[in-house]
Amino acid sequence: MRAVAAGAGLLVGDALMAFSARAFRLRHPAQVVVVAFAAGVGVGAVLLALPLSRAGSGNASILEALFTATSAVCVTGLTVVDTPTYWSGFGQAVILVLIQIGGFGIMTLASLLGLLVAHRLGLRTRLTAGAETKTLGLGDVRRVLIGVAAFSLAFETIAAVILTSRLATRYDEPLGEAVYHGIFHAISAFNNAGFSLYSDNLVRFATDPVISITIAVAVIAGGLGFPVLFELRRELLTPKRWTLHTRIVIWMTLILLIGGTIAVTAFEWGNPKTLGPLSVPSKLLAGFFQAVQPRTAGFNSLDYAEMNETTWLVTDVLMFIGGGPAGTAGGIKVTTFAVLAFMIFAEVRGDPTVHVHNRRIPGVAQRQALSIALLGMFVVVAGTLALLAISDQDLDRVLFEAVSAFGTVGLTTGITAELPAGGQSVLIVLMFLGRVGTITLASALALRSRPILYRLPEERPIIG
């Protein structure tokens, strides 16, 4: 099934690239992302609405099919039905292929849009950047496609082998079932989807270090982004030669993982419904696993519905930040958050410019980061208000759900299926905006950048 999903991903990727050549003649290249993902959601919804996709009699409703297809293509993981019992083998295969296509498409299109943005830079800027960073060049479209496919299949294969072996030997699953579960969860993990074929997600494996760490590593790898993975393959042992982008992604990932692990473990340490009954090593393992998942994976080995509100708030922050650009993670991205932090630090110090690792962050990048963060906050607030108006759920749970959908995470406090049709429709919109919104907005802002040959008179308003 991995080969089928990978093959489908490559075929769709090639089709998207061919389509993009025509779509680029339209208003904006970022339209390709929106149209491609919308088409994927539409096709997936039609397939899931077929009676063949339903495990029981009848067929899924339009809303159930559309919600699941959006969640799969946008690699989110939120569900309104129980995946292992509601969907047939065909339905689960459709979900798996949609996840693979969504993850491959995200990494490929985001990387290619990055190349397009680089093409719009001045010649001197491009030559200087290429000489200093040794990043992908303008003729590397084929290498991007092959690289994304190779990295994806390599990580997914390794994770699938480990998971299959563990499920077959430790949990006595029949070999065929173990292989199927191993492949499904490996693809779901690397693509940060969070779909599981167990009704309790991964709660039954909370104390299993092999499964928990394998899933966590696959999630982290997928969330780093293809440019970082590509560079680490070449310069893993020479961090001094890493580009500024790679350094920011790696350091922010470590900071968020360590900080998240400490916060979740501390807040849930004595909770009798989560970490309380576990041994100290198991508490640390489960705390680390829960800190990894808000990077937009959506798996859970603890019941989020039973967690403390403080843990929910920490998770909200981690979900909103997300992972690295040009990867399968969502959120506003760690680079956006880091640039904002550097801006604040420079302002506090009174520095006229923002410097990081002997490099200056250009003003256009600062404005883009601020725009993405503020628009992301606006979308989350608007979605939260809509859910509050439609449902009778508490603010904490509704905010958690909205951030999870926008960040394409898939974690939930258990209210997704309880929301009315209008509330689930809001989540569909949030998932789609969270998946394609940051990519298209970032590229749109960069591509719209143009020199201005005049400057208007300056007048400063009072700030604060």
N, C-alpha and C positions, 0 to 999 in steps of 0.2 A: 504493500500500500504506500510505503514511503516513496518508492519509485514512481508510482502512479501520480501521487501528489506533487512530487518534484517535477515530473514531466509536464503535468498540467501547469505548474507554476512557470516553467520555462516557456511553454507554448503561449500562455497568456502574456508573459512578459514580452516575448517577441511581437505578439499582436499589438500590445500596448505601444511598443516602440514604433511599429509601423504606423499605427494610428496617430502617434504623436507627431509624426512628420507632417501629417495633414492638419492636425489640430493646432500646430504652432503657427499656422497661417491665420488663425483667428486672432482674437484680441490679445490673449496672453497665454504663454506656455503652461502656466499653472492650471489652466482649464483642463489639461489632460488628466491631472490628478483627480479632480472632482468628477469628471465624466467617467473615467476608468473605474473609480471606486463605486460610483452610483450604478454603473452597468453591472459590476460584480455583485452588488447587493441585490439588484433586480433579478439577475439570473439565479442566484442562490435562493432567493425567496420563492421563485417559481418552482424550483426543484424540491424545496422543503415542503411546499404546499401539496405535493403529489401524495396520493394515498400510499405509495410505495415507501415514502420516507417515515411514515408513522408506524410505531410498533404495534399499536392496537388497531381497532377498527376505525374506519373513517379517515379523515385527513386533518392536518393542522390548520388552524384558522389563519387568515391572512396576516393578522397582527403577530401571531406566534411565529409564523414563517419569516416575516419581515424583520422582527426583532432579533431572531436567532441568526439570520443571514447577515444583518448589520453588525451584530456582535462578533461574528466569525470573521468577516472580511476586514473589519476594523480592529481585529485581534484584541477584543475587549474581554469577553468571558462572562458578561452578565447574561443571565438566563431567566426565562419566565416559566420554563418547564424543566423537569429532571432529565438531563441529557441521556443517561444510560437506560432509562426505562421508557421514556416517551418516544425517542427516535429509534427507528429500526437500524439494522446494519447499514443499509443504503443511506439513510438519513445521516448517520454518524460519519459515513465516508464523505458525504457532501460537505458536512461541517469541516472535516479534516482538510479537504481540498481547498475550501474557502479560506481556511486559516493559512495554509501554505501559500496560496495565491496572494492573500492580503499581506503576509509578511514579506514575501519576495517583492511584491509590487512596491511596498513602502520603502524598502531599502534601495531598490533599483531607481525608482522615480525620484526619491529624495537625493540620491547621489548624482543622478543625471541633471537634475535641476541645479545642484551645486556646481556642476561643470558649466552649465549654461550661464549661471551667475558669473563664474570666473571668466567666461568668454566676453562678458559685457564690461569687464574691467579694462583699464588702459593697458597698452602693450607693455610699457615699462613696469607697471605694477605686476602684471602676469609673469614677466620674465624674472623679476626680483623674487616674487613669491615662489616660483618654481625652483629657482636656484637655492633658496634658503630652506624650503620645506620638503622638496622632493615629493610633492603630492601628485595626485593624478593629473595628467595633462588633458588637453582638449581633444586629443585623438584617442582617448581611452574608453570610449563608450563600450566597445566589445569587451574590454578588460573588466569594466564594471559589471557587466552582465555575467560574465564567466566567474568573476571573483565572488559576487554575491551568491550565485548558485553553489559554488564550491564550498564557501564558508558555511552556508546553511546546511548543505548535505553532510559535511564533515561533522559539525557539532551535533546535528540531529542523529546521525548514525552512531556516534560514540555514546550519546545519552541513551538511545534506544537499546543498544547492546547491554549497557549496565542495568537499565531498568528491567529489561526482559530477564536477565540472569537472576536478578534479585527477586522478582515476582515468582519465577519458576522454582527457585531453590528455597527461599525463605518463607514464602506464602503458599507454596504448593499449588499454584495456578497451573492448569494444563498448558503445555508448551504453546499451542496455537493461541490461546487466550492471552498468555503472557507476552507473546510477540506482538499481538494486536494492541494490548494496553501499553506496552513499552514504546512502540512506534507512535501511537496517538499522543501520549503524554510528552514524549520527546519533542515532537513537532509543536505541540501546544506550548511547551515551555520555552523553546528557543524563539518562537514567534511572539512570546509574551501574551498568549491568548488566555490562558487560565481555564480552558474547558477541561473537564475531567470526566472519566467514565465510571467514577464512583459517586454514589449519591451523597456521601459526606465530603466530597471533594478529596482532600488528602489528609483528613483528620486521623484516619486509621494509621497513617504513617508518621505521626507527629514525633515519635521517639526513634524512628529509623534513620540513622545518619546517612546510610547509603542512598536511599531514595530522596531524602530531604536535600542533601548536599548536591546530588546530581541535578535535581530539578533547579535548585538555586543557581548553580554554576551556568546551566543552560540559559536561565533567565537573564543573568548578568551579562553573559556573552552577547545575547541578542539585543540587549539594551544599550550596549556600548556604541553601536553603530558601525557600519561597514568601513568608513574612513579610518576609524581608530583600529579596528581589527586588522585592516590592511597594513597599517603602519606598524602595529605591534608584531606582525609576522616578520617584518624586515628589521625592526629596531628594538625588539623586546629587551635585549640585554644592554642596550645603549640608550638609557633614558635621557641623557643629555642631548641627544639628537632628535628627541620627540618635538613635534610641532606644538605650538601653543594650544591648538585645539585639543590634541591628544592629552596634553598635560592637564588641561582644565577638566576634561571628561573623566580621566582616571582619578584625579585628586578629589573631585566632587563626588564621584561614585564611592570612593573609600570613606569620605567624611559622612555622607548620608547613610551608608551601610552601618558604620560603627555607631554613629549617633542614634540611628533608628533602632539598632539592636539594644543599646543601653536603655533607651526610653521605653520601648515596648516591654522589655524584660523587667525593668524596675516597676512600671505601672501595673503589670499583670502578675508580679511575683507571688503575691498572696491571694490572688483571685481563685476561689475554690472551683470555679467553672472553666478556668483556662489553664494557667501555669501552676496553680496551687498544688495539685496532687502529684506533680512530676518531680523527679529527682533533679538535683542541681545541673548535671550535664544535659539532661533532657530539657530543662528550662532554657538553658543557654542555646541549645539547638533550635528549639521552637521559637525563641525570641529572635534569633538570627533569621530564620526562615520567614517570619512575619515581617521583618524589616526589609527583606529582599522583594517580597511580592508587591508592595506599593509602587515599585518602579514600573508598574503597569502589567504585571503578570496575572494577578487575579487568583492564583492558587491560595488555599489556606489550610493549615494543619491545626488551627484552633478555630473555635466558633466565634466569629466576630460579633454575633448578636449578643454574646455573653460578656463582651469586653467592657472595660470601663470607658467612660466618656473621654477621659484624658488620652487614652490610647487611640480612640477614634480621631481626636483632634490631631495628634501626631501623625496618624496615617493620612489624614486629609492633606497635611502639608507635604508629605512625601509623595502622595499621588499627584498633587498639583504640579510639583517640580518635575517628576518623571525621570526619564533617562537621557541618553545621548541622541544627538541629531543623526538622521540617515540610518536609524536603527528601527527595531520593531517596538520600541518603547514609545509612550505618549507623553502627555504633560507639556509644560512650556519648555522643557528640556533643561538639563543641568547647566549648559553653557549660557542660556538666557539668565538663569538665576545667578550664576557666577559673575557675569558682566554687571548685573545690577548691584551685587555686593561690592565689586571692585569700584563701581561708581560712587557708592556711599562712602567707602573707605577713602577714596581720593578726595571727596568733598570734605570729609571730616579733617583730613590732614591739610586741606587748603591747596592741594596740588592743582595746577591749571589743566592737566591732562591725566588720563587714566593709563597707568603703566602696570604691566604684569610680565614677570620673567624677562625683563629687558626688552619688552615689546609694548608699543603704544596701541591701545584699543581705539580705532577711529570713531569719530563722532557718529557716523552713520550706523555703525554696529550698536552703539549705545542707544540710539533712538529706536532701532529695530527691537532691541531687547525690551525696552520700556513699553513699546507699543504692543508687543506680543503678550507681555505679562498683564498689562491693564485690560486688554481685550479679553484675555483668558479669564480674568477676574469678573469682568462684566458678564461673560457667557455663563459662568458658574452661578453668579448671583441671580441672573435672570432665570436660569433653570431651576434654582432652588425656590425662588418665589413662585414660579409656575407650579412646581410640585406641591408646595405648601397650599396653594389655592385649590388645587385639584383633589388632593388627598387629605386624610385626617391624621397623617403621621407627624411625629415630633420633629423639631428643627434639626436636632443632632443627626437623626437617621436620614432625613431628607438631604441635608448638606452632604453627608457621607456618600449618598447615592449619586448626587449630582456631580461631585468631584470625581468619583469613580468612573462615571460615564464619560465625562469630558477628558479625563486623563487616560481613557481606554484601559482601565485597570481591571475591572470585573469583580472587585471585592464588594461585598454587600453585608448589611446588617440583617438581611432576611426579608426585606420588604419589596423586592423587585416584583415577585409574582403577585403580591397583594395590592399593588398599585392599580388604579382603574386604567382603562384603555387610554385615556388622555395622558395620564402620568407615564405610561410605558411609551407612548408616542414622543413625549418630551425627552425621554432617555434615548430614544432612537436618534433624535436630532442632535443631542449632546454628544453621543458616540461618533456620529458622522462629522460633526464640526471639530471635535477633539482630534479625530484621526487626520482629516485632510486640511483642517483649518490652519494649524501652525505651519505645515509645509507650504501651503499656498500663500499664506500671509508673509512668511519669511522671504520666499522667493519673489513675491510681488513687490515687497518693499525694496529688495535689493535691485530688482530689474528696473524699478521706476527711478532709481537714483540717477541724477543727471546734473551736469555742471550748470551753475547759474553765473552769468557774466556781470551781475550787478548785486549790490547790497543795499538794503533799505536802511533808513535811519534807525538807530537803536533806542529803545525805551524799555526800561526794566520795571515790571510790576513788583509789588511787595509779596514776597514768598513767606508763608508761615504766619 
